[in-house]
């Protein structure tokens, strides 16, 4: 099998890479395990020094990294530069804060001294998707490398250049061989790696199906795992919402990253008192989103990442329309070269059609009218997923009620959900389990070792 990078805007083949053979896999695992034996004993000061050097290198190459992301995945150049900057900021954040996050906790017992130490587990297998081709790697690798673990990356086959770029970045920053290793392997060989005794744990960001498969493998071999899976995130608009503030951010929430983010708003649940105005203004705003060349500074929405994504989304929308959904904006792919889909708004969506019960991974918004806030929260929770959510209101009581009432890992009020270094990131229900980022995330792949000195 080859790992092939295809430009989704032009459909041109950019590069092809051969998958790793058995000897290459063995060398990667041996290197990661060997590096862990020494890395776990290094000081936070030394880890921090290398991590800051990593940040400096990336910061000096942001346009280069951004153009690579745009060419392989199709996100706009502006968004790609923002992603690269965020990666560098994360490197600096954990270089500064990891030591305090992982400090030994003293807990009072009848002992003379007792508490909890946080010790690294070992080499991690990170299975990452294409939608944030640098950030997904960095979000996992940086906190865990700072915690003393080593990382083996199995990236999406459609963004191989990004995987190689990050591996090269670690090398140029001076990290020892084996601290971060890229491994081009097919999905069918993942179980072999998870089952290897040198791999301590596994983390995956991807579809619900991928998460179930990896969780089964991890369970079979008794390996710790973190699953960051899909979502159908609710965007709850209450009667007190300021629509002048809400409408532009509703568009952003749906089309960010070309509509291909697990935390994109997908279901816009609006109380009936303001539903007509919201739908009219939202549809107009979505219709005006500039769609085109992702390298053009005026473009807001680029192509979907690959033809399979375009075909899937097209089929989901067509089936939903056939089932009775109403199109108030968009509703079809753009003709011509590239994997482009027009910004779309659907209303009157039957619950049993694809737009009513599946995740739409592209710039398609579903608007659902609720009787009141209680009904809106019921609808928000009427899904197998629970990753993130947002509530839009000016009434503090409505905000608090929504934060308490929505079943998800994250709830943002009057802001578009985002991953942040300070807060844990992750979901509940079919959106997975475990956390990344923040103090909870940096401790996920550590041994919380209790100690008791009489």
Secondary structure, 3 states (H helix, E strand, C coil): CEEEEECCCCCCEEEEEECCCHHHHHHHHHHHHHHHHHHCCCCHHHHHHHHHHHHHHHHHCHHHHHHHHHHHHCCCHHHHHHHHHHHHHHHHHHHHHHHHHCCCEECCCCCCEEEEEEEECCEEEEECCCCCCCHHHHHHHHHHHHHCCEEEEECCCCCHHHHHHHHHHHHHHCCCCCCEEECCCCHHHHHHHHHCCCEEEEEEECCHHHHHHHHHHHHHCCCEEEEECCCCEEEEECCCCCHHHHHHHHHHHHHHHHHCCCCCEEEEEEEHHHHHHHHHHHHHHHHCCCECCCCCCCCCECCCCCHHHHHHHHHHHHHHHHCCCEEEECCCECCCCCCCECCEEEECCCCCCHHHHCCCCCCEEEEEEECCHHHHHHHHHCCCEECEEEEECCCHHHHHHHHHHCCCCEEEECCCCCCCCCCCECCEECCEECCECHHHHHCCCEEEEEEEEC
